[in-house]
Amino acid sequence: MNAYLETFLPLFVAINLPGILPFFISMTEGLSAADRRRLLVRAVATAFVVAVLILFAGQLIFETLGITLNDLRVGGGLILLVLSITDLVFADYRRRDPRDGADAADVGVVPLGIPLIIGPAAITTILVAQQTYGYLPTLVSLVANLLLVTAAFAAGPWVIRKLGPVAVRAIAKVASLFLAAIAVAMIRAGVAGMLAG
């Protein structure tokens, strides 16, 4: 039981559910319940597929492509930085109609599925947990965390109703500002890791 708990908690911290929930709420503001569910399913499915791929073949993929976690930090950070600046200045990716198939897939995959739900911190945690505790505890912890993410994201409409549209827009802008800061921190950590290596 300890192995399951000790893989669950670090992954919960790495996914940072309280930190990513505002982004989901801001991106799904104004969507119908069906569109929000579709986006949620795409985001969680993407996160699950990527995480399982990392769990079972992460080291092999990294070695084959010649990339490191630091490269992933910089790449993921740049994507988040562009998205956050776009939202802060133009609100462009939130104005796209997620009912359109291509846009829903784009937003569900990036930035929600990766790198928000499964980002460099979660990928590192999955790799370390697999090497320390094995495949089964890591997989169970991953599924448990993604179920929590799904439940929290599904409660998004209730949060929107309670806060009201003006408060949600304000939270969205603050969330985008913090997202930019997180992106810069990811890039800085990646560059520092490269220089140290």
C-alpha positions in Angstrom: 0.0 0.0 0.0 2.9 2.3 0.8 4.2 2.0 -2.8 0.8 3.2 -4.2 0.6 6.1 -1.8 4.2 7.1 -2.4 3.6 7.1 -6.2 0.3 8.9 -5.9 1.3 11.9 -3.8 4.3 13.1 -5.9 2.3 12.7 -9.1 -0.6 14.7 -7.6 1.8 17.5 -6.7 3.4 17.3 -10.2 0.1 17.5 -12.0 -0.9 20.4 -9.7 -4.7 20.1 -10.1 -5.6 23.3 -8.1 -3.2 25.2 -10.4 -4.5 23.9 -13.8 -8.3 24.0 -12.9 -8.6 27.8 -13.6 -7.1 27.3 -17.1 -9.7 24.7 -17.9 -12.5 26.9 -16.6 -11.3 29.9 -18.6 -10.9 27.9 -21.8 -14.4 26.4 -21.5 -16.3 29.5 -20.5 -19.3 29.9 -22.7 -19.3 26.3 -24.1 -22.3 24.1 -24.0 -22.2 21.1 -21.6 -21.7 18.7 -24.5 -18.8 20.7 -26.0 -17.2 21.0 -22.5 -17.5 17.2 -22.0 -15.9 16.6 -25.4 -13.0 18.9 -24.6 -12.6 17.2 -21.2 -12.5 13.8 -22.7 -9.9 14.8 -25.3 -7.7 16.5 -22.7 -7.8 13.6 -20.3 -7.4 10.9 -23.0 -4.4 12.8 -24.4 -2.8 13.0 -21.0 -3.5 9.3 -20.3 -2.0 8.2 -23.6 1.1 10.4 -23.3 1.6 9.3 -19.7 1.3 5.6 -20.4 3.6 6.0 -23.4 6.2 7.7 -21.1 5.6 5.0 -18.4 6.4 2.1 -20.7 8.7 3.6 -23.3 9.8 6.9 -22.0 13.5 6.2 -21.7 13.6 4.5 -25.1 11.8 7.4 -26.8 14.1 10.0 -25.3 17.2 8.0 -26.3 15.9 7.3 -29.8 15.0 11.0 -30.5 18.1 12.3 -28.7 16.1 14.5 -26.4 16.2 15.1 -22.6 13.8 16.3 -20.0 15.4 19.7 -20.2 14.6 19.9 -23.9 11.0 19.0 -23.0 10.9 21.7 -20.3 12.1 24.3 -22.8 9.8 23.2 -25.6 6.7 22.9 -23.3 7.6 26.2 -21.7 7.7 28.0 -25.1 4.3 26.6 -26.0 2.8 27.7 -22.8 4.4 31.1 -23.0 3.0 31.7 -26.5 -0.5 30.6 -25.5 -0.5 32.7 -22.3 0.8 35.8 -24.2 -1.8 35.3 -26.9 -4.6 35.0 -24.3 -3.4 38.1 -22.4 -3.0 40.3 -25.4 -5.4 39.0 -28.0 -7.5 36.3 -26.3 -7.2 34.5 -29.7 -7.2 30.9 -28.7 -10.1 31.4 -26.4 -12.1 33.1 -29.2 -11.7 30.1 -31.4 -14.9 28.1 -31.6 -14.1 24.8 -29.7 -17.2 23.3 -31.4 -15.2 23.1 -34.5 -13.5 19.7 -34.6 -10.0 20.9 -35.4 -10.0 23.6 -32.7 -11.4 21.3 -30.0 -8.8 18.7 -30.8 -6.0 21.4 -30.7 -7.1 22.8 -27.4 -7.8 19.4 -25.8 -4.4 18.1 -26.9 -2.3 21.3 -26.4 -2.3 23.0 -23.9 -4.8 21.0 -21.8 -3.6 17.4 -22.3 0.0 18.4 -22.6 1.8 20.2 -21.1 -0.8 21.3 -18.5 -2.1 18.0 -17.2 1.0 15.9 -18.2 4.0 18.3 -18.3 7.7 17.9 -17.7 7.2 17.6 -13.9 4.6 14.8 -14.3 6.8 13.0 -16.9 9.8 13.2 -14.6 7.7 11.9 -11.7 6.3 9.0 -13.7 9.8 7.9 -14.9 11.2 8.1 -11.3 8.2 6.3 -9.8 8.4 3.5 -12.4 12.1 3.0 -11.7 11.5 3.0 -7.9 8.2 1.2 -7.4 7.5 -0.5 -10.7 4.9 -0.4 -13.4 1.7 -1.3 -11.5 1.8 1.2 -8.6 2.8 4.0 -11.1 -0.1 3.1 -13.5 -2.6 2.9 -10.6 -1.5 6.2 -9.3 -1.7 7.8 -12.7 -5.2 6.6 -13.3 -6.3 7.8 -9.8 -4.8 11.2 -10.5 -6.5 11.5 -13.9 -9.8 10.5 -12.3 -9.4 13.4 -9.9 -8.6 15.7 -12.7 -11.7 14.6 -14.6 -13.9 15.1 -11.5 -12.5 18.6 -10.9 -12.8 19.6 -14.5 -16.4 18.3 -14.6 -17.2 20.6 -11.7 -16.1 23.6 -13.8 -19.6 24.6 -14.9 -20.7 24.7 -11.2 -17.7 27.0 -10.4 -18.6 29.2 -13.3 -22.2 29.6 -12.2 -21.1 30.3 -8.6 -18.5 33.0 -9.6 -20.3 34.6 -12.5 -18.9 35.5 -15.9 -17.1 38.7 -14.8 -15.2 36.9 -12.1 -14.4 34.0 -14.4 -12.9 36.4 -17.0 -10.8 38.0 -14.3 -9.6 34.6 -13.1 -8.8 33.7 -16.7 -6.6 36.7 -17.1 -4.8 36.1 -13.8 -4.4 32.4 -14.7 -2.9 33.4 -18.0 -0.4 35.7 -16.2 0.6 32.8 -13.9 0.7 30.5 -16.9 3.3 32.9 -18.5 5.3 32.8 -15.2 5.1 29.0 -15.1 6.3 28.9 -18.7 9.3 31.1 -18.0 10.1 28.9 -14.9 10.0 25.8 -17.1 12.2 27.4 -19.7 14.6 28.6 -17.0 14.8 25.2 -15.4 15.4 23.6 -18.8 18.2 26.0 -19.7 19.8 25.7 -16.3 19.7 21.9 -16.6 21.3 22.0 -20.0 24.1 24.3 -18.8 24.7 22.2 -15.7 24.8 19.1 -18.0 
